[in-house]
């Protein structure tokens, strides 16, 4: 079986917003059976939390990592008053057998794991923060969060390092520059680094998404 974190999204009907005419309402956990050589089959799905368009409520599962019997589920959020371009990072954990049951989740409050979601400590602040979706993984005993600092309007592909899943996370110098282009409307965002695809030990492959503010350009060339 394989667990997948998904997001609940709706079209908000704002035609003036172009490619941004959608709201993220929350997250869901899905469970698939993946037969060897066969097609994955969805067998269960569970919404996490009620629908809300409040960006200060963490979207859990924006990144995840499995270590032993534990699943670490990272949530991203940013202030509702849009005072930052980036997203903050928080973490919860749950036993692998219970990852779809939010009542079994525990949230890191800076000192211990507890039941209160609102007590989740900010591991990386929204100012200079991560993308809405990112990669967090462990390699050779260290933890890494890879993302674009300050999301779409930022520039720096960045790695934050930590001794453990709860931090403290420290930003390293930028690995590369992947700015969006205000002149052409080209957007670059959401770099990801699947830790299971390293070309050699101690490295990762990084991809990022590319879009355009002109919806006609996207339709003309979806690649």
Steps between C-alpha positions, in 0.01 A plus 500: 500500500606861445380818670466823304428850630270696267344847506137602465470777239202685349446738210402830662354652183727806506557540126723805557745281694587293192710198592459588870119462500495226761491453877683236702253377760702246695674167476397135473677172554457224244593133519594300191573136443794473260529148356837408355488574128138610530292816516469681835147480640346755735340320794435782750511877538453720805466880511715671764319789665205704369503702178651845552660766281698637795868472396614520865363149556775249414456274199628173647682262273669780303803280561534163672769255604479145632761388751451160656143475630441876494364732232606863534243728337608857436249782470542836328315824571534876463334801662150582377604865454753394231794666675736238359551319172635182659334238717583391852575137585357289786512125567275226632567130534290185512559127503509369144191283558292802611607771255143546366357557850570860603396430859814285528730779377728683742642848437845627598464802731871568537549265793273198459239333278147593599139475381430871443552592135498872585808449720717387206824697507624687193820328386566740210329842500287621210726800437777352288306175525432197285266427211146378564616148409857384555729204572618398846721192531771334703835403351809370680364594841411862412162649411449728202220727384538600136286778356495839331537780750192729489314279250401640156631853561829382645818406319715260704489121484592430862573210735433527872685244714418361845623230738151352530145516359400780739798722420648741564512563125778726372500643147809435287620735226287483184570199278368667186288792378155413362319838485163561344495753218265795547554614140408176324260375771696177540469351849753266661409340829469185716837329460493138620774248574375140521760337729447160336646623171862589579747473211769416758537493876476840664312663211140554390321581175304826515205591278285813504168608351466759229181683407385823336268778612351505148256209489495506118874428500443201731229362270718552194795320659410293813860382539 
